[in-house]
Amino acid sequence: MKWRRYGPDVLPLWIAEMDTPLAEPIAGALGQALDRGDTGYAHPGHLPEAFAEFARRHYDWAPDPEHMIVVPDVMRGIEVVLKLVSEPGDGVLINTPVYPPFFSFVAAADRRVVESPLARAAGGAYSIDFEALDRDLGRPDVAVYLLCNPHNPTGLTLSPDELAEISRRAARHGVRILADEVHAPLTFPGNVHTPLATVPGEGAQASIIFVSASKAWNLAGLKAAIAVAGGDAGWAALSTLPVEVTYGTGLLGVVAGEAAFTGGDEWLAALVAGLDGNRHLLAELLAEHLAGVDYVMPDATYLAWLDFRALDLGDDPAAMLLDRGRVALSNGPAFGELGRGHARLNLATSPDLLAEAVRRMAAAIER
């Protein structure tokens, strides 16, 4: 999809996948599966146990594999669980600007989006606006808080204290938290990912967390994710998930995810180092060629949230950059009202292509 949606003259830096070779442990496991002719319906295999061990190594978190369910992907899992823990027409709180499928999948579940915008400091950094969050959680129509941590597109990571405060406030208002933590393995040096389930409070214990190897090891097309109960209260809801939901999971996705969580640490460390270099390189390139673009380096993810408003390019700068610069970015308005004048750039490519993208954007804006 990344390379075929637009013409061959377009440099695609929009959809969230990476230009990187497949990790050898994953390639080996997939090759063995194909040698066996193993292409039937998926069984969870040891994917829950593999993730639990990965979480122990990286986050000091020991989730119970018996309280996990394999689902086709993070967003499909969220849609189905929304139907378990809320009623048609209920409000689902999201922190905008946010990943566009949050809007469409909430609507597909017959629920309504309630936007609770992130706060933004003078220097451009985003944070949770706890006063606004508490007000919005207290709305009588809000039943679920769909949390994105690390946050897409801003790259914000939340501290243990912030997550504990979210847990307390959600519990006080009787709101269930569903947490998308798919980008957690892509956290940069100097920042720490804290799983929601590791903080105190009834809100965290009642939460359901969604994880996958899909983003960190570039496996989005293979279709396997895990819904993890934050505690016993979360499992009481998650355990009622219809077994038919798991049938959409891809067997090769399970095989690849198990290999990634079990033997992919070395490859992941090298990847994060390269992405760390790219996020700094992008800052240098923008400062040199597009000084009017506001960019705050992400704490995590391989996504750059670019603010073009000072250049007066209209609500959707990505449209102009595609038309005149032949660079495809994600359209800012799709991320919510606060996305106007912004665009999301995927920096998980080679340094040369990143430099070419900035060169094209600068030339288009100059013209």
NORZIRA-V452086 format. One record per run of one state. SS is the DSSP state (~ for helix, > for strand, _ for the rest). FROM is the first residue (numbers start at 0). TO is the last residue. If there is no record, write none. Layout:
SS,FROM,TO  SS,FROM,TO
//
This chain:
_,0,9  >,10,11  _,12,22  ~,23,34  _,35,45  ~,46,58  _,59,63  ~,64,66  >,67,70  _,71,72  ~,73,84  _,85,89  >,90,93  _,94,99  ~,100,107  _,108,110  >,111,114  _,115,117  >,118,119  _,120,124  >,125,126  _,127,128  ~,129,136  _,137,140  >,141,147  _,148,158  ~,159,172  _,173,174  >,175,179  _,180,182  ~,183,185  >,186,186  _,187,194  ~,195,197  _,198,200  ~,201,204  _,205,206  >,207,210  _,211,218  ~,219,221  _,222,223  >,224,228  _,229,230  ~,231,237  _,238,241  ~,242,247  _,248,249  ~,250,262  _,263,263  ~,264,288  _,289,292  >,293,294  _,295,298  >,299,299  _,300,301  >,302,306  _,307,307  ~,308,310  _,311,315  ~,316,324  _,325,325  >,326,327  _,328,328  >,329,330  ~,331,334  _,335,335  ~,336,338  _,339,340  >,341,345  _,346,349  ~,350,365  _,366,366
//
